[in-house]
């Protein structure tokens, strides 16, 4: 308790510390906004509560990290991660190759099983202490071929949307939660097999801007992440307002049946929406790896934060999503300063419970008796 009171006293004695916490929280919250807006799209348009949101974020982070390890500029990882995750999400759903795979699904299954065997054989060969250590180079080649083959068949079959999400849109809430939870577990285990369970990060030689005698520090890496997040958010807003697909998405979110009557291909809209969500998660993951560490099982906190933000802001309320995202970022920074870094994620969970209780109270207040 003495440490907590000491941290609180520091906030009053040095007001500049509050400015430091607010700036850091706003920077972190900008990344949360991207993740939450993707969830708001999927939830509002398709009525699917995506529990795999955080796993998609970490997958995007690994794509960017993998490229950086091979000498690619860090900024290149952002669009590449978005494109790769969009393909995984279902960008190719409804294309001729997707229709071919649906007609010849037995061929697709055989190819997927074969590539799975090749990939796991390669991973086993390169495992520490393996009897096949002398063939490590061959094992890595087999693992790469199997991974690329599985990625290709996933994209060809319409991605996650074509294989899973399209089958749970009309189902009950529990079915969609269970399906997306399974997707999240699958992604975590695949990333664990491919990249290991160690934490990874990018070592960037960026300086920091210092103010008020060094009390307030603004890391260039976080500032870069904020700028990129803002640019992506603006691009999504313009797309949703000006493009025909954006208008179709908004129309489908308002009334899917009326949208079908007006000639909108709602199946295509659903596939594009989930693909756009995956792309936003991939870009957010590429920004996460700029400022934090990633590991395969770090996705749950991002899913929880996204649910808090969307539940607090409401569906279709982009200004509310931005305010809630920045707000939760600032609250976490204050909580970490007062109680310790280990309590930041606990604060996100407590905020989720608080928001749910407030929503429940509002619903009970708005209930009316039919006479």
PEMO-V527916 format. One record per residue. OMEGA is omega in whole degrees, 0 to 359 (999 if undefined). Layout:
BEGIN
OMEGA
OMEGA
END
This chain:
BEGIN
179
179
179
179
177
178
176
180
179
179
180
182
180
182
180
177
177
178
178
181
181
180
180
180
178
178
179
180
179
177
177
182
180
180
183
181
175
177
179
178
182
181
184
184
188
183
177
176
190
177
178
183
181
178
177
177
181
177
176
177
179
176
179
179
181
178
180
178
180
171
180
177
185
181
178
182
183
178
180
178
179
181
181
180
176
177
177
181
179
181
182
180
180
178
180
181
175
179
178
180
179
178
182
186
178
177
179
179
180
180
180
179
180
180
177
178
180
182
181
175
177
179
179
180
183
180
178
180
181
177
181
184
180
181
185
179
178
179
178
178
179
178
179
180
179
178
179
179
178
177
181
180
176
179
182
181
176
176
181
180
183
185
188
192
182
182
182
182
183
182
181
183
184
181
180
178
181
181
181
175
176
177
180
179
180
180
180
182
177
178
178
178
186
188
181
183
179
176
180
177
176
177
183
180
179
179
177
172
183
178
177
176
179
179
180
179
179
179
180
180
179
178
177
179
179
180
180
178
179
179
178
180
179
179
179
179
179
179
182
183
190
186
178
178
176
177
178
178
181
178
179
179
181
181
184
181
177
178
177
179
180
175
179
178
185
178
177
178
179
181
180
180
179
177
177
177
179
178
177
177
178
178
177
178
177
176
179
184
175
189
182
172
177
170
191
187
178
187
185
179
179
175
180
180
179
178
178
184
183
180
180
185
185
181
177
182
183
175
178
177
179
181
181
179
179
180
180
175
179
179
179
179
177
178
178
179
186
187
183
184
183
182
183
180
177
178
178
179
178
177
178
179
180
180
179
178
179
178
179
178
179
179
178
180
184
179
179
179
178
181
999
END
